[in-house]
Amino acid sequence: MSSVFRKILVTCALPYANGSIHIGHMLEHIQADIWVRYHRMRGHEVWFVSADDAHGTAIMLKAQDLEISPNKLIKNIRIEHQIDFSNFKISHDNYYSTHSLENLYLSRKIFTCLNEKGLIKEKKIFQLYDTVKKIFLPDRFIKGTCPICKSKNQYGDNCEICSATYEPTDLINPISVISGKKPILKNTKHLYFDLPSFTNMLKKWIHSGVLEESVIKKTEEWFKVGLKLWAISRDAPYFGFKIPNYPNKYFYVWLDAPIGYISAFKNLCFKSKKLNFNELWNQNSNYELYHFIGKDIIYFHTLFWPAILEAVSFRQPSGIFVHGHLTMNGLKLSKSRGALIKASDWIQYFDSDSLRYYYASKLSNKTHDIEINLEDFIQKINSDIVNKLVNLAARNASFINKYFNGYLSDKLSNIKLYKYFVNTSSSIEDFFENREFSFIVKESMRLLDVANQYINEKKPWKIKRTEENIRELQNICTMGINLFRIIMIFLKPIVPDLAIKTESFLISKLTWDGIKKPLLSHQINKFFPLYKRIDVEKMFEFMNICR
């Protein structure tokens, strides 16, 4: 166990409740889950929450298309999302919804507090209006040419090419996504949060150690152009929470969605009975709070969210961990762009550990995009997990099972080599803490090469089974099993299914404390296949359904 006990809350950005979970969503949840599982292995108190982002025009329109109520839609989608996350072994303590009593209560409480402090401003504005559908258009239902970089087919709130943020009315040649017609400008009144008044506080906060350098640089770009009032209301018709005392006005999804982090934890407090809500969310809390997000929502989490928390005297995040987009053949996988691979499709062809391992092999604490290549994926899984990792266990277990009734010897054949493996745990710990998962995979594979080379040099298959040599054979194979065990401890947060099978095979839990103490004079189970090689034909079948 680590010397300093830590209490940690981890969140992931909230998947939108109008469609299926895809493997782009899964990148973030797997990244967070690996980090969470590691810290749980170290004996810390870790809580992991997320929720469906269940409000907005898109959900209202999707429900209309399906001829069901929005409530029915989000209920069905949440069940589907929970199944998907469970299939990939995402260990949420609570997966909730922003359409909840807790979120309604907190959203109204926070809004009232902001209003009483004079931080809510009313503005009459012109907004794009679809005359065919008779609806004011949300940012994501408008597309046009970016006013900054002139990239075409960009959304009404920000550009995916240059990351600029702007007003929908700034778009060049805007078109309604709903009707395909050019919208008109129509007068309306909206409520705004006074974000500019927090400029000095935010400039100080982003340099307090909570952000990586690249994220700081990105956030500073918005300070250069000046922070703007932040719209927090939407006109009816809309699916969401009504704003008290403002008829036909609803909270914009980007107000109540991040509050969903708080409400998901509040609901968890109710379920667990041993958690104290105020202990975590007060400004002097000794809990750590971390948000895992994609780089497309940096603005919301490094400016708007900390300003809201500061305004209502809630604690600030301890860190915001930002990852890049998932791409395939250089193209961003995006539900809104119609390019995605559903998690439910993936799991029909490949196991969850394979995707978790492949992502881990590419993940760092940088915001670089991650390219998924199916041929590279199959080669990496078959080479790393089957040929190197599982093979190390198989080749040594065969002798232990056959000649020693499954019993490991009472000593290792090379204490110095074992200690060398143990000593690598300090660098592995640093890699986990800093989310440098690709380095964990690389170091584990390097150690596997060392372990397999050691077995190759000792050639247990050539040792004659004489009374004189049989003891040496047992020591060598015990050594091989223990080196495999250390690497599996390192990889346990990454490949939890393989870890469970390994624990069954070794008849021993894989614990971080167990790294320093080898398994000796211990009986293991008869070896069974721990992992199945991926067939190339499966890749082609899978590629066909993705077209």
URSUL-V454331 format. One record per backbone hydrogen bond with DSSP energy under -1.0 kcal/mol. NH is the residue of the N-H (numbers start at 1). CO is the residue of the C=O. Records with the same first field share a line. If there is no record, write none. Layout:
NH->CO ; CO
This chain:
2->42
8->45
9->288
10->47
11->290
13->292
17->53
23->341
26->22
27->23
29->25
30->26
31->27
32->28
33->29
34->30
35->31
36->32
37->33
38->34
39->35
40->36
41->37
42->38
43->40
44->39
45->6
47->8
49->10
50->94
52->96
53->15
54->52
56->239
60->56
61->57
62->58
63->59
64->60
65->61
66->62
68->63
73->69
74->70
75->71
76->72
77->73
78->74
79->75
80->76
81->77
82->78
83->79
84->80
85->81
86->82
87->83
88->84
89->86
90->85
92->90
93->48
94->48
96->50
98->52
100->98
104->100
105->101
106->102
107->103
108->104
109->105
110->106
111->107
112->108
113->109
114->110
115->111
116->112
117->113
118->115
119->114
121->192
123->190
125->188
127->186
129->184
130->135
134->130
135->130
137->128
141->138
142->139
143->175
144->154
145->172
146->151
150->146
154->144
156->139
159->164
163->159
166->157
170->167
171->168
172->145
175->143
176->181
177->141
180->176
184->129
186->127
188->125
190->123
192->121
193->230
194->119
195->193
198->195
199->196
202->198
203->199
204->200
205->201
206->202
208->205
216->212
217->213
218->214
219->215
220->216
222->219
224->220
225->221
230->193
232->191
234->250
236->248
243->249
246->243
249->246
250->234
251->241
252->232
255->252
256->252
257->253
260->257
261->258
263->259
264->260
265->261
266->262
267->263
268->264
269->265
270->266
271->267
272->268
273->269
280->276
281->277
282->278
285->282
288->7
290->9
291->319
292->11
293->321
295->323
297->294
301->297
302->298
303->299
304->299
305->300
307->303
308->304
309->305
310->306
311->307
312->308
313->310
314->309
315->281
318->289
319->289
320->210
321->291
323->293
327->370
328->331
331->328
333->326
334->339
338->335
339->334
343->21
346->342
347->343
349->346
350->346
356->352
357->353
358->354
359->355
360->356
361->357
362->359
363->359
370->325
372->327
377->373
378->374
379->375
380->376
381->377
382->378
383->379
384->380
385->381
386->381
387->382
388->383
389->384
390->385
391->386
392->388
393->389
394->390
395->391
396->392
397->393
398->394
400->396
401->397
402->398
403->399
404->400
406->400
407->404
408->522
418->414
419->415
420->416
421->417
422->418
423->419
425->422
428->424
429->425
430->426
431->427
432->428
433->429
434->430
435->432
436->431
437->435
438->363
440->436
441->437
442->438
443->439
444->440
445->441
446->442
447->443
448->444
449->445
450->446
451->447
452->448
453->449
454->450
455->451
456->452
457->453
458->454
459->455
462->459
466->464
470->466
473->469
474->470
475->471
476->472
477->473
478->474
479->475
480->476
481->477
482->478
483->479
484->480
485->481
486->482
487->483
488->484
489->485
490->486
491->487
494->491
495->491
499->495
500->496
501->497
502->498
503->499
504->500
505->501
506->502
507->503
508->503
515->512
521->409
524->406
525->505
540->536
541->537
542->538
543->539
544->540
545->541
546->542
